[in-house]
Amino acid sequence: MSHCSFSGGEEYKNHFQPGIYVCSECGHELFSSMSKFEHSSPWPAFSQTIREDSVSKHPEALGPIKVCCGKCGNGLGHEFLYDGPREGLSRF
């Protein structure tokens, strides 16, 4: 089990072991390693959440959508629309 959180040096960017990524605050299941893909960003990249309620989404003025844990509201980063591993997929 891995935890999603950024603390200055991202240790899970190149971590591709099978498992579930959970919120570092409450342990809520967020992403499966099956949806993880390599990307040029400095953070781990996922194409989809485990469940629809795994995260809450909060549109910002322009660009990406702010993403938080669906259970406790911990900030996880952003969803970048149409920047996933295949056409039409997002990147979390």
Long-range contacts (C-beta under 8 A, 24 or more apart in sequence): 2-33, 4-30, 4-31, 4-44, 4-76, 5-74, 6-43, 6-77, 10-42, 10-43, 10-44, 12-44, 13-42, 13-43, 13-44, 15-44, 20-50, 21-46, 23-69, 23-71, 23-72, 23-74, 23-76, 24-74, 25-69, 25-72, 25-74, 26-69, 26-71, 26-72, 26-74, 28-54, 28-69, 28-70, 28-71, 28-72, 29-54, 30-54, 30-55, 30-69, 30-70, 30-76, 31-92, 37-84, 37-85, 39-91, 41-91, 43-77, 45-91, 45-92, 46-91, 46-92, 47-84, 47-85, 47-86, 47-89, 47-90, 47-91, 47-92, 48-89, 48-90, 48-92, 49-92, 55-92, 67-92
